[in-house]
Amino acid sequence: MSVREAGKLIEAREQMQENIRTYAMENHLIRLANDEVLDNLCQIVVDGFSELQYNLSSCYDRHA
């Protein structure tokens, strides 16, 4: 995976986290005081992207 591709994955991950936070707060799904729930949701995104990045890297390694 190139540095540019990795950067795009990180950018997408961060945007998705921000979208989750914004949606939850704007729709009053989560109180501002309950950051732990938002942090856990965002960690799910981070973990998913980490797994995706690992799988893509493994795929690139096999074809190199």
SEDOZA-203221 format. One line per field, with one value per atom (N, C-alpha, C, O): residue number from 1; atom name; x negated, y, z. Coordinates in Angstrom, 3 decimals. Atoms other than C-alpha are relative to their C-alpha. Layout:
pos <- c(NUM, ...) $
site <- c(CA, ...) $
c1 <- c(X, ...) $
c2 <- c(Y, ...) $
c3 <- c(Z, ...) $
! end
This chain:
pos <- c(1, 1, 1, 1, 2, 2, 2, 2, 3, 3, 3, 3, 4, 4, 4, 4, 5, 5, 5, 5, 6, 6, 6, 6, 7, 7, 7, 7, 8, 8, 8, 8, 9, 9, 9, 9, 10, 10, 10, 10, 11, 11, 11, 11, 12, 12, 12, 12, 13, 13, 13, 13, 14, 14, 14, 14, 15, 15, 15, 15, 16, 16, 16, 16, 17, 17, 17, 17, 18, 18, 18, 18, 19, 19, 19, 19, 20, 20, 20, 20, 21, 21, 21, 21, 22, 22, 22, 22, 23, 23, 23, 23, 24, 24, 24, 24, 25, 25, 25, 25, 26, 26, 26, 26, 27, 27, 27, 27, 28, 28, 28, 28, 29, 29, 29, 29, 30, 30, 30, 30, 31, 31, 31, 31, 32, 32, 32, 32, 33, 33, 33, 33, 34, 34, 34, 34, 35, 35, 35, 35, 36, 36, 36, 36, 37, 37, 37, 37, 38, 38, 38, 38, 39, 39, 39, 39, 40, 40, 40, 40, 41, 41, 41, 41, 42, 42, 42, 42, 43, 43, 43, 43, 44, 44, 44, 44, 45, 45, 45, 45, 46, 46, 46, 46, 47, 47, 47, 47, 48, 48, 48, 48, 49, 49, 49, 49, 50, 50, 50, 50, 51, 51, 51, 51, 52, 52, 52, 52, 53, 53, 53, 53, 54, 54, 54, 54, 55, 55, 55, 55, 56, 56, 56, 56, 57, 57, 57, 57, 58, 58, 58, 58, 59, 59, 59, 59, 60, 60, 60, 60, 61, 61, 61, 61, 62, 62, 62, 62, 63, 63, 63, 63, 64, 64, 64, 64) $
site <- c(N, CA, C, O, N, CA, C, O, N, CA, C, O, N, CA, C, O, N, CA, C, O, N, CA, C, O, N, CA, C, O, N, CA, C, O, N, CA, C, O, N, CA, C, O, N, CA, C, O, N, CA, C, O, N, CA, C, O, N, CA, C, O, N, CA, C, O, N, CA, C, O, N, CA, C, O, N, CA, C, O, N, CA, C, O, N, CA, C, O, N, CA, C, O, N, CA, C, O, N, CA, C, O, N, CA, C, O, N, CA, C, O, N, CA, C, O, N, CA, C, O, N, CA, C, O, N, CA, C, O, N, CA, C, O, N, CA, C, O, N, CA, C, O, N, CA, C, O, N, CA, C, O, N, CA, C, O, N, CA, C, O, N, CA, C, O, N, CA, C, O, N, CA, C, O, N, CA, C, O, N, CA, C, O, N, CA, C, O, N, CA, C, O, N, CA, C, O, N, CA, C, O, N, CA, C, O, N, CA, C, O, N, CA, C, O, N, CA, C, O, N, CA, C, O, N, CA, C, O, N, CA, C, O, N, CA, C, O, N, CA, C, O, N, CA, C, O, N, CA, C, O, N, CA, C, O, N, CA, C, O, N, CA, C, O, N, CA, C, O, N, CA, C, O, N, CA, C, O, N, CA, C, O, N, CA, C, O) $
c1 <- c(-0.853, 0.000, -0.896, -1.878, 0.807, -1.358, 0.331, 1.354, -0.220, -1.689, 1.262, 2.023, -1.201, 0.990, 1.274, 2.239, -1.162, 3.416, 0.248, 1.391, -0.134, 2.734, 0.553, 1.384, -0.507, 3.341, 1.488, 2.218, -1.423, 6.700, 0.829, 1.940, -0.693, 7.686, 0.126, 1.187, -0.021, 6.766, 0.994, 1.757, -0.932, 8.680, 1.450, 2.293, -1.362, 11.782, 0.402, 1.536, -0.271, 11.536, 0.338, 1.318, -0.228, 11.300, 1.315, 2.020, -1.259, 14.206, 1.184, 2.191, -1.078, 16.352, 0.216, 1.355, -0.109, 15.589, 0.703, 1.580, -0.620, 16.530, 1.478, 2.300, -1.404, 19.753, 0.818, 1.952, -0.694, 20.710, 0.235, 1.344, -0.126, 20.029, 1.045, 1.892, -0.929, 21.943, 1.435, 2.332, -1.338, 24.935, 0.575, 1.717, -0.468, 25.188, 0.354, 1.369, -0.251, 24.974, 1.162, 2.005, -1.074, 27.263, 1.372, 2.373, -1.270, 29.952, 0.265, 1.188, -0.167, 29.572, 0.061, 0.774, 0.042, 28.832, -0.888, -0.679, 0.953, 25.997, -0.218, -0.471, 0.259, 25.620, -1.465, -2.323, 1.375, 22.503, -0.892, -2.089, 0.785, 21.408, -0.415, -1.290, 0.267, 21.334, -0.993, -0.678, 1.028, 18.130, -0.468, -0.956, 0.473, 17.332, 0.710, 0.071, -0.744, 20.079, -0.506, -0.731, 0.527, 18.868, -1.404, -1.739, 1.363, 15.286, 0.018, -0.780, -0.103, 16.313, 0.465, -0.046, -0.450, 18.200, -1.136, -1.329, 1.123, 15.206, -1.108, -1.798, 1.000, 12.914, 0.375, -0.497, -0.463, 15.040, -0.432, -0.875, 0.432, 14.306, -1.515, -1.976, 1.460, 10.571, -0.389, -1.241, 0.321, 10.480, 0.335, -0.430, -0.397, 12.350, -0.973, -1.333, 0.956, 9.993, -1.375, -2.089, 1.278, 6.961, 0.007, -0.975, -0.128, 8.202, -0.026, -0.677, -0.004, 8.878, -1.410, -1.852, 1.353, 5.422, -0.923, -1.741, 0.808, 3.817, 0.289, -0.628, -0.379, 5.774, -0.489, -0.948, 0.490, 4.890, -1.515, -2.044, 1.463, 1.224, -0.408, -1.351, 0.297, 1.227, 0.225, -0.533, -0.319, 2.806, -1.104, -1.529, 1.086, 0.155, -1.285, -2.014, 1.221, -2.624, -0.013, -1.063, -0.081, -1.392, -0.224, -0.713, 0.133, -1.382, -1.300, -1.567, 1.266, -4.756, -1.099, -2.226) $
c2 <- c(-1.170, 0.000, 1.229, 1.299, -1.214, 3.394, 0.932, 0.787, -0.997, 6.266, 0.801, 1.136, -0.760, 8.128, -0.789, -0.238, 0.839, 5.213, -0.115, -0.057, 0.072, 4.866, 1.310, 1.310, -1.305, 8.589, 0.146, 0.723, -0.062, 8.276, -0.851, -0.470, 0.831, 5.446, 0.732, 0.717, -0.736, 7.544, 1.151, 1.391, -1.115, 10.513, -0.479, 0.162, 0.557, 8.359, -0.428, -0.197, 0.442, 6.869, 1.196, 1.165, -1.184, 10.291, 0.690, 1.174, -0.616, 11.646, -0.810, -0.243, 0.845, 8.671, 0.194, 0.234, -0.245, 9.231, 1.333, 1.423, -1.319, 12.899, -0.043, 0.585, 0.139, 11.986, -0.684, -0.282, 0.690, 9.590, 0.958, 1.042, -0.952, 12.219, 1.072, 1.377, -1.060, 14.913, -0.510, 0.137, 0.569, 12.689, -0.262, 0.096, 0.335, 11.472, 1.257, 1.289, -1.223, 14.971, 0.798, 1.291, -0.785, 16.687, -0.620, 0.092, 0.696, 14.066, -0.361, -1.116, 0.189, 14.058, -1.473, -1.858, 1.422, 10.348, -0.284, -1.245, 0.183, 10.737, 1.361, 2.356, -1.250, 13.376, 0.357, -0.518, -0.476, 15.489, -0.587, -0.784, 0.505, 14.121, -1.454, -1.949, 1.418, 10.571, -0.252, -0.938, 0.155, 10.719, -1.445, -1.836, 1.390, 7.104, -0.778, -1.560, 0.699, 5.823, 0.419, -0.425, -0.481, 8.024, -0.517, -0.915, 0.521, 6.992, -1.471, -1.897, 1.418, 3.331, -0.191, -1.059, 0.081, 3.869, 0.337, -0.336, -0.397, 5.635, -1.041, -1.216, 1.060, 2.844, -1.155, -1.806, 1.033, 0.401, 0.363, -0.496, -0.464, 2.508, -0.191, -0.710, 0.132, 2.599, -1.461, -1.786, 1.431, -1.171, -0.567, -1.356, 0.471, -1.805, 0.454, -0.322, -0.498, 0.398, -0.632, -0.853, 0.676, -1.200, -1.386, -1.809, 1.330, -4.608, 0.103, -0.701, -0.212, -3.316, 0.305, -0.252, -0.367, -1.764, -1.223, -1.415, 1.223, -5.023, -0.943, -1.486, 0.902, -7.051, 0.516, -0.264, -0.576, -4.659, -0.125, -0.421, 0.130, -4.688, -1.430, -1.662, 1.410, -8.486, -0.330, -1.093, 0.215, -8.454, 0.567, -0.081, -0.627, -6.061, -0.816, -0.986, 0.784, -8.164, -1.273, -1.683, 1.232, -11.294, 0.248, -0.622, -0.316, -9.521, 0.700, 0.988, -0.715, -7.829, -0.948, -0.517) $
c3 <- c(0.000, 0.000, 0.000, 0.740, 0.079, -0.904, 1.164, 1.833, -1.053, 1.527, -0.298, 0.610, 0.384, -0.421, 0.317, 0.846, -0.283, -0.149, 1.507, 1.960, -1.460, 3.578, 0.539, 1.448, -0.422, 3.986, -0.270, 0.537, 0.330, 2.255, 0.960, 1.328, -0.986, 4.605, 1.333, 1.958, -1.266, 7.630, -0.084, 0.852, 0.197, 6.236, 0.051, 0.678, 0.002, 5.631, 1.409, 1.829, -1.374, 9.138, 0.884, 1.629, -0.827, 10.769, -0.357, 0.528, 0.406, 8.718, 0.504, 0.927, -0.486, 9.666, 1.500, 1.966, -1.433, 13.352, 0.254, 1.112, -0.169, 13.037, -0.363, 0.304, 0.399, 11.232, 1.091, 1.353, -1.090, 14.049, 1.159, 1.687, -1.112, 16.713, -0.308, 0.531, 0.381, 14.833, -0.023, 0.516, 0.082, 14.114, 1.391, 1.677, -1.342, 17.695, 0.789, 1.483, -0.771, 19.154, -0.574, 0.176, 0.618, 16.634, 0.220, 0.300, -0.178, 17.129, 1.454, 1.761, -1.447, 20.910, 0.387, 1.313, -0.305, 20.876, 1.194, 1.936, -1.082, 23.321, 0.651, -0.029, -0.716, 25.995, -0.116, -0.231, 0.112, 25.798, 1.087, 0.878, -1.129, 29.166, -0.199, 0.512, 0.164, 27.860, -1.139, -2.112, 1.023, 25.833, -0.145, -1.206, 0.055, 26.676, -1.104, -1.808, 1.045, 24.365, -1.378, -2.246, 1.277, 21.514, -0.248, -1.363, 0.139, 22.160, -0.408, -1.243, 0.339, 22.000, -1.442, -2.151, 1.388, 18.733, -0.963, -1.975, 0.857, 17.239, 0.017, -0.987, -0.062, 18.428, -0.913, -1.488, 0.938, 16.444, -1.413, -2.175, 1.322, 13.362, -0.154, -1.171, 0.050, 14.157, -0.173, -1.000, 0.079, 14.683, -1.383, -1.936, 1.324, 11.428, -1.073, -1.958, 0.983, 9.448, 0.190, -0.788, -0.246, 11.113, -0.630, -1.240, 0.608, 10.028, -1.522, -2.189, 1.444, 6.518, -0.504, -1.508, 0.394, 6.319, 0.048, -0.851, -0.115, 7.512, -1.172, -1.789, 1.089, 4.957, -1.347, -2.182, 1.252, 2.142, -0.114, -1.185, 0.000, 3.139, -0.310, -1.066, 0.255, 3.157, -1.477, -2.075, 1.399, -0.287, -0.887, -1.844, 0.754, -1.615, 0.121, -0.856, -0.228, -0.058, -0.838, -1.334, 0.777, -1.831, -1.491, -2.211, 1.423, -5.198, -0.335, -1.501, 0.249, -4.781, -0.400, -0.645) $
! end
